[in-house]
Amino acid sequence: IIKYTDKANQLPSLYRDLNLAGYHSSFYYGGETEFANIAAYLRQSGVSKISDKADYSGAQLNSKWGAHDEFVLNHQLQELKIQKQPFFSVLLTLSNHEPFETPNKPKFPGKDEADRFRSSAAYTDKCLQHYFKEASKYSWFSNTLFVLVADHGHRLPQQNDLNMPKSKHIPLLFYGDVLKDAVKGTKINLAGNQHDIAATLLPQLNLSASAYTWSKNLLNPQTKGFGYYSNENVLGWISDSDTLVFSFLEMKDLVSPKKNRFEEEQAKAYLQTLYQEFLNY
């Protein structure tokens, strides 16, 4: 844990930068924040308020992971009523995670894993609908940007191959009255990763993103779109013009094994540089 927190403390953090800019920070989760050293990372990042399953009653802790999304979303809203502005508040949902439990009647009648996944997604979607309806009643709503993003993709409900890009495709949605009418409904087709959020958001707040060397501004029309992922089997690389899935076992691209191209060299260089920088911390 000491080695982990030492490394994490040297990484740039949106929490830390926004704290310095005068934002009040918080994190809400219905599960256990000690899981995967989440709490340690948040404390290192200077989060003022950390809320987890300890803040919920027994009746609300009716999921394997903790409190379902409706309780966590409502809890955050109640606390934001009295939160000094401006604030930067993050909420991590959990109901759409295995074993895909929901506290209500499942929307999809099937009992197989794919239908339970669909039902849990429908439940969280309904919770978000209620959340935004209630949030719109507060004075801070018109000054707030909501950023919705997944922490990872999934093989369900279409049984996607976890080595392939389709299983990694996640949404990034900017929502709120704070958006100018001219950009509402705009779709940006650049490929990117979650860490691109930092360099995308900070310039909009007139804050520097120079510390985020691995992040790119997805709102900049000059940005070259690409996304990266890896697991124990493959290195995945998606650009505006190409897709590659390099197998570590077979030492070849599983998509176009006979095609020699610059993208493969870029992907390998990216992976090598990324891991070397991590080891250097």
Residue, then its C-alpha position, 0 to 999 in steps of 0.5 A: i500500500i505504501k508503494y502504491t500511495d507513493k506512486a499515486n501521490q506523484l500523479p496529477s489529479l483533477y481533484r487536486d487541481l480543482n481544489l487549488a482552483g477553489y472547488h469543494s470536492s467529494f466522492y460518493y459510492g455505495g460500496e466499500t472504498e477500501f476496495a482496490n485502494i480507492a480510499a487511499y487514492l482519494r485521500q492522496s488526491g485531497v478529496s474533502k468528503i468521501s461517502d461509502k456504504a458506511d453512510y447507509s442503513g441496513a435496509q438500503l444495503n440490499s446489494k452484494w456490493g452495498a447500496h443500490d444506485e437510487f440511494v446513492l444518487n439521492h444521498q449525493l443530491q441531499e448533501l449538494k443542497i448545502q455544499k458550497q459552490p463551486f463543487f466537483s463531486v464524483l459518484l460511482t454507480l454499482s447496480n449495473h455490475e455483476p451479479f446484476e441485482t436490482p431492487n425492483k422488478p426486472k425490466f427484462p423477464g429472462k433470467d440468463e446473464a445477458d437479460r439480468f445485465r439489461s435489467s440492471a442497466a435499465y434500472t440505473d437509467k431510470c435512477l439517472q432520469h429521476y436524479f436529473k429531474e430532482a437536480s433540475k430543481y436546485s439553483w446550482f443545476s444551471n451552473t453545473l456540467f454533468v459528465l457521464v462515463a463508464d469505468h470500463g466496457h463489457r462483454l454483455p449483452q452481446q457476448n463481445d470478445l474481451n480482447m476486441p475493441k467492441s468490448k471496450h467501447i464506452p460513452l462519454l456524455f457532457y450534459g447540462d444547461v451550462l452547455k451553449d445551445a450551439v454545441k448541444g446535441t453535437k457528436i464528436n467521433l474521436a477515439g479516446n480514453q478516460h484519461d483524456i477527460a482531464a485535458t478536455l475539461l480543464p481548458q474549458l475552466n481556463l485551467s492548465a492541463s500541462a501536467y496530464t501528459w497522457s491526456k488529449n483535448l477531445l474538443n480540440p479540432q486539431t486533436k488526433g483521435f486514438g484509444y489504447y487498452s491492454n490486458e494479459n493477452v493483447l494490446g489494443w489500438i484504435s485510431d481514426s484510420d485503423t484498428l489493431v489488436f496485437s497478441f502478446l502470445e502470437m506476436k501478431d495483429l489479430v485483426s490484419p496479421k499480414k498488414n505492416r503499418f506504422e500504427e503497430e509501431q506507434a502502439k508498441a511505443y506507447l505501451q513501452t513508454l507508458y510502463q517505463e514511466f510507471l516504473n520510474y515513479 
